[in-house]
Amino acid sequence: MSQFWSAVVHGLNPYSPGEQPGFAQLIKLNTNENPYPPSPRVVAAIRAELGEDGARLARYPDPEGVRLKDAIVHYYERHDIAPRQVFVGNSSDEVLAHVFQALFRHAAPILLPDVTYSFYPVYCGLYDIAFETIPVDRDFAIRVEDYQGRANGGIIFPNPNAPTGRALPLIDIERVVRANPQSVVVIDEAYVDFGADTAIALVNRHPNLLVTQTFSKSRALAGLRVGFAIGHPDLIEGLERVKNCFNSYLLDHLALAGATAALEDVEWFEQNRRKIIASRESLTAQLVGLGFQVIPSQANFIFAHHPDHDAATLAQALRERHIIVRHFKLPRIEGHLRISIGTPAECAALVDALKHVFNP
Ligand SMILES: *Cc1c(COP(=O)(O)O)cnc(C)c1O
């Protein structure tokens, strides 16, 4: 607290990110990072960009990120996207911040699920945006009919949803988009590559649909901070206007080079997601064997509840065994643990630790 804070800072309720421990022995299943290193082509591209003497770092990067946008357009060739339909930014969290600022500051409240990514209400606080939460059903599924016929200043939810991992089919996404032609519908696809269909397939039909994605999860680049949005050129222009009032060079040389190379290594990407999906299915089966109820996940994490064990106590017991998972002390979900999918060895260590906790 300080007399120098502005009034708005006193009122903020910041997001608290999952712990990043300094202690390397921990098995880290708490922030949905990819357990594998990124494509070797990413590393090579960053090294090449840096060069012998790092001279490039003396120069500002391309403020438009043209090469990266072209690589995104090329990667999504089948959906026929133009570069002016793409916005790139320093992480999808930052892209989302610009989305809230540029597209959600209207008179009516925005709509979001009650169980969802807890950063959205934080942006609402930062930008003074009213929001209304729509309860997910008893099985934690988003009911699309609840998003129809309600006046609103915008709609946002992840697909697959976080922290539940549940995905909606594109037909349902399209129903929400169609039912709300006066609002921007933002689909946050941070986890889409682990099993859901991308709504990028729909953007050319719907000028009110914006899709965001990140390189942090499926491309193993959480530390590089790259995200993007795809939608109608007018939506993208709104984001560019905000960005150019904030920081004209959102992405640095290394991030631009690394992210571009990541998109080009399709083989690494396909292999990586297949491994993670396989681990997810096997971990789910093992946890069910231990008595957990696990929500069917299309993401790189699972959301699990044990009827006989308190979730916070379990998280603590795992921590004592050097495994960290995420527990949210929030209504409706405080009985659940969100467990990121690790390597097969990490998943096995988790199952082992749980067996010891259950039968000491
Ligand atoms: C991880 C995550 C993000 C943020 O990704 P970054 O690009 O690392 O900022 C956005 N939305 C959801 C739902 C996420 O889980």
The ligand as an SDF file (V2000), in Angstrom:
LIG
                    3D

 15 15  0  0  0  0  0  0  0  0999 V2000
   -2.3490  -20.6490  -20.3820 C   0  0  0  0  0  0  0  0  0  0  0  0
   -3.5930  -19.9140  -20.7870 C   0  0  0  0  0  0  0  0  0  0  0  0
   -3.5350  -18.6810  -21.4370 C   0  0  0  0  0  0  0  0  0  0  0  0
   -2.2780  -17.8820  -21.4890 C   0  0  0  0  0  0  0  0  0  0  0  0
   -1.3170  -18.2660  -22.3090 O   0  0  0  0  0  0  0  0  0  0  0  0
   -0.0170  -17.3740  -22.4550 P   0  0  0  0  0  0  0  0  0  0  0  0
    0.1300  -17.2260  -23.9240 O   0  0  0  0  0  0  0  0  0  0  0  0
    1.0740  -18.1390  -21.8070 O   0  0  0  0  0  0  0  0  0  0  0  0
   -0.2460  -16.0490  -21.7960 O   0  0  0  0  0  0  0  0  0  0  0  0
   -4.6970  -18.0990  -21.8980 C   0  0  0  0  0  0  0  0  0  0  0  0
   -5.8970  -18.6810  -21.6910 N   0  0  0  0  0  0  0  0  0  0  0  0
   -6.0000  -19.8390  -21.0450 C   0  0  0  0  0  0  0  0  0  0  0  0
   -7.3340  -20.4450  -20.8460 C   0  0  0  0  0  0  0  0  0  0  0  0
   -4.8580  -20.4810  -20.5580 C   0  0  0  0  0  0  0  0  0  0  0  0
   -4.9650  -21.5940  -19.8420 O   0  0  0  0  0  0  0  0  0  0  0  0
  1  2  1  0
  2  3  1  0
  2 14  2  0
  3  4  1  0
  3 10  2  0
  4  5  1  0
  5  6  1  0
  6  7  2  0
  6  8  1  0
  6  9  1  0
 10 11  1  0
 11 12  2  0
 12 13  1  0
 12 14  1  0
 14 15  1  0
M  END
$$$$
